[in-house]
Amino acid sequence: MNTHETRQKANALLGQAETALAGGNVEEFERMIADAQAKMAEADKIDQAASQLKILKGEFSRRQGHRGIRPERHRRDQQGVV
């Protein structure tokens, strides 16, 4: 499941929680709110990790470029192919 789907499920839980509260079921409301918050936190954590990975890949690519070695050329040199 991707983070978009996780956020959609959290939003659906909020709607269900609102219905539970309107019906006077406070315990169910609180449970659903807690579940929605947990799903949002999970999605935020995944998005943050994906952003960090993207930044690190960009840094790695820039550093490879500073050496003047293209990654595919370096790979061929390591394999002994000229």
N, C-alpha and C positions, 0 to 999 in steps of 0.2 A: 504494500500500500504506500502510495506517495504522500507527501505532506499536504497536497491539495485535498486529497480524499480524507485525510485525517482531520483537517480543519473543517471540512464539510460535515463529518460525523460529529465533531464537537459542536458545530452550529445547530445541527439537528437535535442534539442532546439539550441545548439551551431552550429550544422550542418545546421539547417534551417537559423540561423542568418548569417552564412557565405554565404549561397546562396542569402539571401536578400541583403547583402552588395555587393556581386558580381554583382547583378542586379541594384545597385545604390540606393536601398531603405534604407537610413540611419535610418529613424524613426523606421521602422520595425526591423531593425538590433538591434537598441538600446533597443527596447521593449523586444525582444527575449533574449538578453543578460541579461537584468534585471530579466526576468522570470527565466532564467537558474541559475543566482546567488541566487535568492530567494529559488529555489528548493534545491540547494546545501547547503545553510545555514540551511534550514529546516532539511535536512538529517543529517548534522553535529550535530545539536542540539539534535536530537533523538538518534544518536549514543552516544553522550556524556552522555545523561541521562541514557541510557542503561548500559554504562560502570560504571557510578556512582552507579547504582543499584546493579550491580554485585559485586562491591567492598564492598558495605554496607552489602550485604548478606554474603559475605565471612567473614567480621568482626564479624557479628552476630553469624555465625556458630562457629568461633574460640572462641568467648566469652562463648558460651553455653558449648563448650568442656572444657574450663578452670574450670567451676564449677563442672564438673564431672556429669552433668545431661544431659542425652540424651533427645532431644526434645520429642521423642515419649513416653519415660518413664515419663517425666514431665507432659505431656498431660494426661496420664492415672492416675497419682497421683491427678491431679486437678479434674478429673472426679470421683474419689473415687474408681477406679479399682486398685486392687493390683496384 
